[in-house]
Amino acid sequence: MNSKHHFVLVGWLIDGSGANIRRKVILTIFDGVITAIEPYNSSDVPPASQFTDLSHCCVLPPLIDSHVHLCMSGSVDKKYRIRQLKATYEESKPLISEHISHHFSHGILAVRDAGDPLGSVLQFKRDAQTRRTMPVIIKTAGKAWHQRDRYGSLIGRHPGEGESLDGALKREKPPTDHVKLINSGLNSLSIFNHQTLPQFTLEEMKAAIAHAEDKGLKVMVHANGVLPVQMALSAGAHSIEHGFFMGKDNLEAMAESQTFWVPTAYTMKAYGEYIDHSLQKGEKAVVEKNYAHQIEQIAYARKCGVKIALGTDAGSIGVLHGEALVEELKILMQAGYSLVQALRCATYNSSKLLGVDKEMGHLVVGQPATFIVTRGTPAQLPRKLSYLEAIYLNGKPCMEYRR
């Protein structure tokens, strides 16, 4: 055996594709890349110096959170949240780094940031010193776009007076990884299935999305309700974010067009769990109904073949960076997804949405030997994702993120 090869005995391999779990396989790694995945043969054990025994563990691809806000924490303290939104880049930088550390410790090695009012996450990413020491891939929209006098100022800005949306995009500097459009309001906590009007016209959205595509950028669209989602799909959105109360017709249209959906269902559950003391009479029941309805939509999405990419909206009230991904996985499983199907949403599907599928998302020959390890059997997942045994980056263990 070539001394440059390394061999890892895996107890249970979940490759991210949604395929059945494989029991007792050997990963062969050369120069940081997987070169073979074969059944274990006890009569052909490599030398100890070339061998790692993870026969007591599950191995799976790194996790990906497709919707986060790195500038915000999950704090329920209203004054603290306001201070975060008003923070300068220098004030936000330590918090962003802390949140990345939380993601890394939970095996989340790529995140898609959905915007902040100053574009601080974009500046953080562009910081050369940060980029050299950061094992988590950040894809960011910089600042989201919303219509003047409509919801969205806490994560972005609006076109100037008399300026078109695509005109505003054309003057966008510096370049971002994707575009975030906001095409509805927030969910009501007092009126079940309350739907807001779209923020932009169909023509505005089509022109903006066409311009983004000309620049090679995907467009994520915040949209709740039937009409805002329908319009985003008609305009060619690459992903629908949240999608509360969008209805079966829109879900079927998403399945046909293979548009990604990022449901962020845990946001509503977190409201009920973390701010129960501040909810007014009747609001708790509405929050619970909103949450239950989203689970029903996720179950229908599974039946009709919608591509779900897991996203948590980490940074929302009660939605903690890193920890929330496990909760979102549990919700998918509650809606009828098997463990491997739910993990596909958080690995393979999300890697395709973020465009990081060459780096992660699927443990297969030819891909980097970057994976996460949990002690115990698959029956202990997803809970054990909060207590990782190891994280491997290009074939080498790395359990520390240095800020």
SEMIKOL-304638 format. One record per residue: residue in three letters; z, x, y of N, C-alpha, C in turn. Coordinates in steps of 0.001 Angstrom, whole numbers, plus 500000, padded with zeros to 6 digits. Layout:
<sites>
ALAZXYZXYZXY;...
</sites>
This chain:
<sites>
MET500000500833498800500000500000500000500000500869501252;ASN499211500489502219499138501232503471500470501139504204;SER500999502286504642502316502308505273502346501551506595;LYS501170501265507147501141500532508414501268499023508213;HIS501131498577506979501293497158506693502776496812506579;HIS503096495586506945504452495092506722504342493743506023;PHE505333493454505180505281492248504353506543491420504578;VAL506359490122504806507489489227505059507490488130504007;LEU508587488037503266508750486960502297509331485742503012;VAL508589484659502996508969483443503713509423482385502713;GLY510591481801502941511080480749502063510261479469502169;TRP510026479020503400509223477826503655508334478097504872;LEU507039477955504716506104478210505806505541476885506330;ILE505752476637507611505149475506508312504131476113509270;ASP502837475933508997501834476713509737501391476095511060;GLY501853474874511374501510474249512650500332473297512584;SER499574473334511515498361472516511408498646471071511006;GLY499866470816510533500179469507509979500044469480508471;ALA499633470603507875499497470696506421500868470731505765;ASN500878470509504463502128470527503711502845471860503843;ILE504164471808503757504979473021503808504707473863502560;ARG504527475163502750504282476075501626505573476798501266;ARG505854476852499986507099477450499481506841478862498972;LYS507687479788499388507671481188498948506296481826499044;VAL505989482279500232504735483001500450505031484347501101;ILE504065485246500976504154486566501607503175486625502768;LEU503698486951503953502842487237505107502594488736505137;THR501332489127505177500992490537505357500605490742506810;ILE501243491717507435501051491961508872500548493389509065;PHE499487493503509841498945494823510170498650494867511663;ASP499257495840512341499036496025513772499319494730514548;GLY500376494012514140500806492825514866500039491565514551;VAL499127491613513585498272490469513256498475490084511784;ILE498443488782511495498534488314510112497208488591509409;THR497256489345508330496024489672507599495935488962506247;ALA497062488406505786497025487653504520498240486741504432;ILE498042485581503801499134484661503471498935484277502010;GLU499830484775501139499619484636499703500900484183499005;PRO500760483529497850501944483161497067502753484398496693;TYR504059484233496662504948485353496327504873485663494841;ASN504763486941494523504761487422493139505941488370492976;SER506954487937492248508189488725492134507976490070491459;SER506863490230490759506593491503490077505885492509490974;ASP505579492088492193504835492971493112505546493016494462;VAL506775493521494436507584493587495650507294494891496392;PRO506979494839497685506676496058498457507912496946498602;PRO507728498201498999508865499087499272509764498490500361;ALA511046498775500275512021498205501205511670498493502660;SER511084499677502915510756500053504298509631499204504887;GLN508890498518504019507769497701504480508019496204504274;PHE509259495842503940509521494486503459510668493828504223;THR510463492576504617511519491771505236511701490508504402;ASP512932490250503989513228489097503146513735487933504000;LEU512870486933504175513254485694504864513164484516503889;SER513491484783502623513366483751501596514353482615501781;HIS515364482830502620516358481800502903516027481034504181;CYS514813481228504708514478480707506039513156479937506060;CYS513025479140507126511745478520507477511083479371508550;VAL509779479523508440508989480223509450507952479255509992;LEU507816479208511304506864478304511935506350478907513235;PRO505247478375513768504700478932515009505670478753516168;PRO505514479553517215506311479331518422506094477910518939;LEU507112477362519558507021476028520135506428476113521537;ILE505865475000521981505234474938523297505691473643523977;ASP506160473744525211506526472560525979505424472310527003;SER504720471205526830503527470935527634503796470238528960;HIS505059470020529299505352469410530605506771469784531013;VAL506879470732531941508187471152532465508100471294533984;HIS509282471401534588509394471731536011510413472864536105;LEU509923474095536128510793475259536044511676475442537274;CYS511303474820538385512118474930539603513314473988539594;MET513363473072538648514434472078538616515253472245537347;SER516551471999537471517409471970536295517565470516535859;GLY518226470317534732518487468953534279519766468384534851;SER520275468983535898521550468558536486521519467088536883;VAL522668466438536743522795465041537173523473464950538535;ASP523787466105539120524420466153540442523354465968541520;LYS523409464857542237522372464513543205522255465559544312;LYS523376466021544845523340467005545932522727468323545460;TYR523064468717544240522513469953543707521006469832543504;ARG520543468677543052519114468470542847518365468532544175;ILE518938467979545213518315468029546545518206469477547019;ARG519268470259546791519234471671547193518133472424546452;GLN517939472093545174516878472744544409515510472471545008;LEU515284471224545419513984470843545959513709471505547311;LYS514757471853548019514602472473549338514681473993549289;ALA514876474542548106515085475982547972513818476770548281;THR513996477939548876512887478866549095512528479536547769;TYR511426480284547765511037480994546549512129481957546098;GLU512666482728547028513698483705546667514931483012546099;GLU515242481822546610516376481061546082516056480469544712;SER514807480107544492514405479479543224514191480494542106;LYS513849481715542475513451482717541479514485482911540365;PRO515787483067540676516761483234539588516836482013538675;LEU516693480816539240516753479597538444515550479493537518;ILE514367479823538041513162479816537203513342480768536021;SER513830481959536307514032482953535263515049482475534231;GLU516108481828534698517120481284533785516509480232532867;HIS515663479370533433515036478325532623514081478918531586;ILE513367479960531961512490480629531006513317481222529866;SER514473481774530202515368482312529185515814481220528214;HIS516108480027528726516509478912527865515364478520526929;HIS514143478499527452512991478186526601512837479247525514;PHE512903480509525902512718481580524935513754481506523819;SER515011481255524160516073481230523147515903480085522168;HIS515098479072522536514805477968521629513437478128520952;GLY512850479305521076511574479562520417510378478965521115;ILE510539478584522370509435478028523158508789479188523906;LEU507596479571523486506972480768524042505795480467524967;ALA505593479191525275504605478816526286505047477492526902;VAL504872477389528212505216476155528925504103475824529914;ARG503933474535530171502978474084531181503776473432532300;ASP503820474110533435504590473622534581503768472603535357;ALA504420471499535741503712470379536367503897470301537873;GLY504372471380538482504371471421539939505737471449540591;ASP505763472048541781506958472043542638506476472056544081;PRO507311471655545042506833471440546415506324472678547135;LEU506797473871546754506381475098547442505430475958546614;GLY505181475556545373504373476411544503505122477655544086;SER506442477561543975507266478731543657507012479259542250;VAL506744478357541300506485478825539926505198479635539880;LEU504205479222540657502961479984540722503224481370541295;GLN504034481455542338504361482746542917505150483599541924;PHE506063482964541204506843483666540185505921484277539131;LYS504958483485538682504036483967537660503216485150538166;ARG502850485118539437501994486157539993502754487440540307;ASP504073487369540223504893488552540475504647489571539356;ALA504113490711539683503714491694538661504901492160537831;GLN506036492365538452507196492856537720507674491821536711;THR507680490569537128508085489495536221507132489412535047;ARG505843489491535319504826489318534281504945490380533182;ARG505348491585533549505439492660532566506590492457531588;THR507619491756531977508816491658531144509021490274530549;MET508047489404530658508257488012530283507483487642529023;PRO508180487277527939507496486933526696507048485480526619;VAL507346484684527637506962483270527655505731483094528552;ILE504677482518528001503465482257528784503706481060529691;ILE503413481219530968503537480119531924502153479696532384;LYS501862478420532241500680477818532838501180476849533901;THR500687476971535117501253476152536187500191475528537076;ALA500530474344537578499662473635538520499922474054539954;GLY500943474890540166501310475222541547501965474024542198;LYS501238473346543069501703472107543688500842470948543193;ALA501490469863542810500748468671542398500139467990543626;TRP499192467077543377498553466311544450498928464833544329;HIS499370464254545455499646462823545502499020462238546767;GLN498939460935546821498397460265547997499457460213549098;ARG499022460314550331499945460234551467500782458957551379;ASP502079459072551640503025457946551640503235457328550267;ARG502893458057549203503176457600547849504064458624547150;TYR504570458257545983505445459134545220504772460479544930;GLY505562461565545008505051462864544603505477464044545457;SER506137463799546587506465464911547484507443465899546860;LEU508238465459545879509208466370545264508544467400544355;ILE507263467209544001506580468184543148505228468619543719;GLY504913468222544954503611468625545479503356468197546901;ARG502063467987547211501656467625548573500457466697548508;HIS500019466240549685498895465303549744497754465916550561;PRO496541465416550404495430465889551247495741465634552726;GLY495099466406553582495320466255555009494738464961555543;GLU495070464654556779494573463443557439493043463428557425;GLY492466462379556837491013462244556769490340463150555758;GLU491116463860554955490557464793553981490454464122552614;SER489360464376551904489206463836550562490005464669549571;LEU490284464085548413491034464801547387490266466015546900;ASP488966465865546621488207467019546144488037468060547248;GLY487994467596548503487940468538549621489201469377549696;ALA490344468728549434491614469449549424491635470464548280;LEU491101470079547126491065470997545987490190472218546278;LYS489129472007547049488202473107547330488837474197548176;ARG489849473840548943490512474864549760491774475413549081;GLU491950475076547814493125475503547055493182477013546916;LYS494268477616547376494508479045547237496017479245547092;PRO496460480160546213495665480913545246495290480043544055;PRO494435480525543160494016479717542020495177479398541087;THR495139478203540501496165477772539563495582477758538143;ASP496422477436537162495972477382535769495387476024535408;HIS495795474990536111495295473633535908495608472840537163;VAL495160471601537201495381470724538366496260469561537931;LYS497209469209538780498077468060538513497807466994539570;LEU497392465793539109497205464641539984498251463591539653;ILE498733462909540670499710461835540490499028460526540835;ASN498907459644539854498126458426540077498926457142539890;SER500249457245539942501086456043539892502441456391540479;GLY503355455439540450504719455715540862505580456044539658;LEU506899456003539868507855456224538800508121454920538056;ASN508770455032536918509210453844536207510400453221536921;SER510426451914536973511556451198537565512729451195536593;LEU513930451355537132515135451259536314515769449876536416;SER515158449015537205515728447680537385514794446556536940;ILE513489446852536838512519445830536425511727446374535242;PHE511862445736534096511147446187532907509646445990533078;ASN508880447014532684507416446972532738506881446759534153;HIS507610447262535126507106447216536501505981448242536641;GLN504838447808537158503687448690537263503265448846538717;THR502972450088539093502540450370540458501028450528540506;LEU500472450398541682499027450542541854498614452014541752;PRO497367452289541402496884453676541394496997454287542791;GLN497164455609542827497255456292544117495883456643544673;PHE494918456894543796493588457301544230492546456323543692;THR491379456311544310490281455485543795489620456207542627;LEU488862455472541858488150456063540731487193457149541209;GLU486499456880542315485534457843542852486240459136543277;GLU487420459005543917488169460189544335488570461026543124;MET489030460359542097489478461090540916488311461739540178;LYS487203461030540072486030461610539413485572462879540130;ALA485511462807541457485052463967542231486023465137542081;ALA487327464831542093488332465889541974488288466533540596;ILE488155465726539559488132466260538200486848467055537962;ALA485734466578538506484478467322538377484593468685539056;HIS485230468720540223485402469993540928486298470935540120;ALA487382470382539549488276471213538738487531471788537539;GLU486731470959536890485985471430535722484977472502536108;ASP484392472400537292483473473440537762484178474786537871;LYS485479474744538134486283475961538242486912476347536899;GLY486601475578535846487133475873534524488559475416534318;LEU488996474434535119490380473972535048490480472580534437;LYS491520472366533627491833471035533129492684470290534161;VAL492680468955534036493437468113534971494438467265534197;MET495703467415534540496761466580533976497076465485534996;VAL497194464254534518497382463123535424498661462376535083;HIS499589462374536043500778461521535956500312460088536146;ALA500516459253535128500065457863535226500907456977534322;ASN501507455958534908502210454916534172501552453586534487;GLY501507452701533507500905451394533739499455451336533301;VAL498976450110533090497633449908532537496546450452533449;LEU496510450017534689495399450374535577495374451860535943;PRO496504452482536321496464453912536633495979454779535471;VAL496384454425534241495931455203533077494456454934532798;GLN494070453681532862492667453321532625491753454074533585;MET492157454153534843491351454844535853491289456352535562;ALA492432456928535176492453458364534875491545458691533698;LEU491550457836532684490679458051531532489208457920531918;SER488905456914532730487517456716533169487022457886534008;ALA487945458510534743487572459635535605487431460943534834;GLY487884460962533562487735462166532752488957463056532687;ALA490153462502532916491379463302532820491477463977531465;HIS492027465182531452492172465917530203493480465579529491;SER494465465108530243495709464655529616496363463601530495;ILE497017462666529821497815461650530500499275462028530323;GLU499972462152531434501387462511531412502236461248531562;HIS503185461092530675504126459958530644503469458733529999;GLY502616458016530710501880456909530119502729455716529715;PHE503879455531530347504690454356530045503893453090530364;PHE503982452124529495503393450784529697501874450808529880;MET501200451789529297499741451847529466499008450876528546;GLY499642450449527443499047449421526601498135449943525511;LYS497887449088524524497118449471523339495664449789523649;ASP495051449067524587493643449340524903493468450773525401;ASN494380451213526252494298452588526752494548453599525635;LEU495477453298524752495740454205523634494519454327522729;GLU493859453208522481492645453241521661491536454029522365;ALA491447453878523679490448454638524445490765456129524394;MET492035456482524436492427457891524343492085458469522978;ALA492283457666521933491932458131520588490438458389520483;GLU489650457521521079488189457660521022487715458878521803;SER488304459089522979487873460207523828488578461513523478;GLN489612461438522614490414462595522231491105463231523438;THR491491462374524360492293462815525505493734463016525055;PHE494338464099525478495727464363525106496679463412525820;TRP497752463062525106498838462291525719500126463090525591;VAL500867463194526703502166463866526737503208462805527106;PRO503861462176526118504658460976526380505978461170527136;THR506610462342527041507896462621527710508899461472527544;ALA509050460977526340509906459810526107511388460111526328;TYR511789461366526101513211461691526212513746461498527629;THR512865461541528624513328461332530003514079460019530131;MET513557458978529505514190457674529620515481457609528816;LYS515492458239527651516728458268526875517810459030527626;ALA517418460125528285518382460937529032519014460145530166;TYR518231459292530825518801458433531861519972457649531287;GLY519754457038530142520798456226529543522003457028529093;GLU521760458271528649522839459096528112523649459798529188;TYR522985460216530264523642461089531231524029460429532548;ILE523404459321532885523782458683534157524239457256533944;ASP524776456992532754525255455654532428526275455165533463;HIS527124456078533937528182455694534871527645455258536226;SER526431455690536568525888455353537886524845454236537847;LEU524500453768536658523536452681536557524163451364537001;GLN523393450583537733523862449277538174523808448283537009;LYS524456447148537220524470446118536191523036445706535857;GLY522719445700534608521375445319534170520421446481534041;GLU520680447598534756519762448739534700519804449437533340;LYS520967449515532739521069450174531441520192449466530414;ALA520185448131530466519348447368529524517879447644529767;VAL517474447785531034516075448075531364515700449464530877;VAL516575450440531092516321451802530632516132451817529118;GLU516982451120528411516879451067526948515585450396526500;LYS515158449352527208513903448677526867512705449574527185;ASN512768450298528305511690451237528643511523452273527532;TYR512648452796527080512649453817526027512095453259524718;ALA512563452093524335512109451476523085510609451186523125;HIS510121450749524291508699450447524416507856451716524281;GLN508360452820524822507612454077524706507538454528523245;ILE508603454325522497508573454663521070507541453795520345;GLU507449452528520717506445451643520119505040452150520422;GLN504825452632521640503509453153522002503199454432521215;ILE504202455281521021503990456508520260503633456176518816;ALA504303455174518253503999454754516886502567454243516780;TYR502119453498517780500749452988517767499758454138517960;ALA500117455091518799499258456257519010499039457018517710;ARG500090457145516903499960457824515608498983457082514711;LYS499064455756514694498204454951513827496736455040514230;CYS496473455106515540495067455091515960494500456480516268;GLY495302457531516060494765458887516134494749459531517499;VAL495662459151518377495769459814519677496333461224519483;LYS495764462193520192496277463569520141497472463694521079;ILE498654463841520505499865464008521307500215465485521401;ALA500468465940522620501025467270522855502447467064523345;LEU503383467749522726504782467512523074505115468112524430;GLY505729467289525267506231467729526564507511466991526866;THR508435467650527536509765467066527735510042466591529151;ASP509267467070530142509596466857531553510921467526531894;ALA511186468670531239512425469415531483512595469683532974;GLY513796469466533450514093469545534872514370468175535449;SER513938467119534751514319465773535142515801465566534837;ILE516358464494535363517790464237535190518161464194533710;GLY519072465070533307519565465101531943518641465764530943;VAL517492466241531387516511466843530469516585468367530629;LEU517269469016529713517571470436529832516447471294529264;HIS516139472358529971515107473284529525515496473872528169;GLY514545473890527252514786474419525916515347473379524975;GLU516530472896525256517210471947524371516430470646524209;ALA515760470210525263515110468895525240513971468812524233;LEU513372469946523888512240469885522970512657469345521600;VAL513837469729521144514335469222519866514489467703519935;GLU514983467209521065515155465764521228513813465044521209;GLU512809465642521822511481465026521841510868465012520432;LEU511122466054519656510666466074518265511318464942517464;LYS512599464735517676513310463659516976512708462299517310;ILE512286462138518562511688460868518976510359460644518258;LEU509543461684518162508283461552517432508542461141515981;MET509554461723515375509878461388513992510434459970513890;GLN511175459546514890511657458166514926510489457188515009;ALA509407457617515663508223456771515810507303456818514592;GLY507677457564513569506902457549512331506216458846511960;TYR506293459860512818505686461149512496506531461871511452;SER505882462524510500506604463396509574507018464655510333;LEU507858465461509716508291466711510352507099467583510703;VAL506180467780509751505051468675510028504104468073511054;GLN503976466752511085503136466117512098503738466279513488;ALA505055466103513587505733466261514875505625467703515366;LEU505810468659514435505712470069514819504289470441515212;ARG503294469798514621501912470041515044501753469685516533;CYS502395468606516970502317468207518380502913469275519293;ALA503946469970518790504647470975519595504097472379519406;THR503081472538518552502515473864518299500993473831518458;TYR500299473421517416498829473464517409498226472622518541;ASN498628471337518644498050470478519679498317471032521070;SER499567471429521307499916471944522635499197473242522952;SER498972474071521933498246475331522178496821475060522628;LYS496203474015522067494853473641522475494846473116523908;LEU495833472298524238495903471744525593496100472841526626;LEU496971473806526334497263474869527292496231475991527274;GLY495381476007526235494415477089526122495023478398525679;VAL496104478317524880496754479535524377496612479639522855;ASP495611478960522303495450478903520853495024480239520237;LYS494641481218521050494343482553520516495634483355520336;GLU496687482940521044497965483657520985498968483002520045;MET498911481679519923499923480965519137499427479573518792;GLY500236478859518014499903477475517689499617477242516223;HIS499158478292515503498746478107514106498947479427513383;LEU499799479435512379500013480645511589498933480738510521;VAL497940481553510789496778481665509923496276483106510003;VAL495543483521509010494987484876508993494134485103510238;GLY494367486236510893493631486580512107494394486282513382;GLN495482485513513278496289485197514449497417486215514602;PRO497943486383515825499094487279515996500271486845515126;ALA501013487813514646502201487529513835503373487227514763;THR503200486166515525504219485699516451504737484374515916;PHE506012484348515562506561483153514930508070483086515143;ILE508635481922514833510077481746514946510644481466513561;VAL511928481790513399512578481719512095513864480910512216;THR514041479943511310515296479194511249515932479388509879;ARG517237479547509858517958479703508586518062478335507905;GLY517833478311506595517980477073505847516649476425505516;THR516720475213505006515552474505504498514922473621505569;PRO513709473114505324513080472192506277513891470920506519;ALA514735470552505565515567469352505738516517469494506913;GLN516766470721507356517678470959508477516954471014509821;LEU515644470795509784514857470728511005514726469274511443;PRO514583469024512770514450470015513852515762470560514414;ARG516913470105513870518198470515514450518337472028514539;LYS517929472748513488518131474200513462517282474957514487;LEU516358474276515142515579474943516189516453475329517379;SER517630474746517465518561475122518528519395476340518155;TYR519251476833516895520040477971516415519124478910515634;LEU518231479575516333517213480381515665517807481617514990;GLU517232481947513855517593483167513143516908484376513771;ALA515635484200514170514878485309514753513639484780515454;ILE513123485598516369511836485366517018511017486637516835;TYR509815486489516297508936487646516086507783487593517081;LEU507584488694517772506472488837518705505546489921518168;ASN504331489531517797503353490481517262503931491320516128;GLY504632490638515217505140491284514018506485491953514141;LYS507074491943515331508347492624515526509408491648516034;PRO510628491731515488511693490825515942512095491123517378;CYS512322490069518135512717490203519544513539488978519902;MET514838489121519965515712487977520233516235487932521655;GLU515753488847522504516328488918523844515248488812524898;TYR515514488003525925514650487934527099515380488605528239;ARG514826489694528742515484490430529835514986489909531185;ARG515917489362531939515553488812533246515561489887534308;
</sites>
